[in-house]
Amino acid sequence: MIKKILGVLSFYFPPPVNKFLHKIRGVHISDIASLWIGFGSIIDNAYPEKIFLGEHCTISSDVKIYAHFEPPKSIMEKYIPMEVKSVHIGNNVFIGTGSCILPGVKIDDWVVIGAGSVVTKDCEKYSIVAGNPAIVIGDIRYRNDDQRVL
């Protein structure tokens, strides 16, 4: 019950206070000083302990990160079971405004997720992903003129 109350408070509290509330709730945060969680972001209220956030991450406003899928009981009994899977977000990750990270996703280091994306699958290192569902649209190591920058 306390986790859910703190989850609601973290939704309304401005940065940087919200990241401390998430840490208290049980979200695994590698380096709280280098993490940014934007206003109005939701990190799973039911299973915050299944969320792992790396160093130097930026989670923009209105981002949703879910560790569980719970359909209505009538559907769950016959067709689709409830599932709880952990979400791992690596180091140096940027998640754009309004994005949604679904259960079981692993986002490697140095990934950029475009605004409004729905991430349903794992994201490889150095990739730029966007869309619904999110697909790889680029590599951060290259500029538009295909010159290597990292």
C-alpha positions, 0 to 999 in steps of 0.5 A: 500500500505504501508503494502505491501511495508513494507512486502517486506522490511521485507522479505529482512531485516535481523533479528532483524530488520524484526520483527519491520517492521512486528509490524509497518505493523499491526502484533499483537506481544505480546513481541517483545523482545522475538520474533525471525523471521528468514530471508526470512519469509513471514507474510501475506502481504494483512492482517497482522492485522489477525496474532497474535504472542505470547511470546518467539516464534521462527519463522525460516527462509523461514516460510510462515504464511498466513491469506487469501486464494485468488484463481484466479477470474475465480475460485473464482466466481464459485467454491471457495470463498476467505477467510480471517481467523486469525492465532493465534500462542501461547507462546513458539512456535518453527516453523521450516525452510520452514514451512507454516501456513495456514489461520484459524490455532491456534497453542497453547503454547509449540508447536514444528513444524518440518521443511517443515511442512504444518500446516492446522489444529489447534495444541494442547498444548505441541505437536510436529507436522510435515509433509505435511499435519502436523500431531502430531508425539510426545509430548514435555513433554516426551523423547524418553524413555517416561520419563516425563520431564516437 
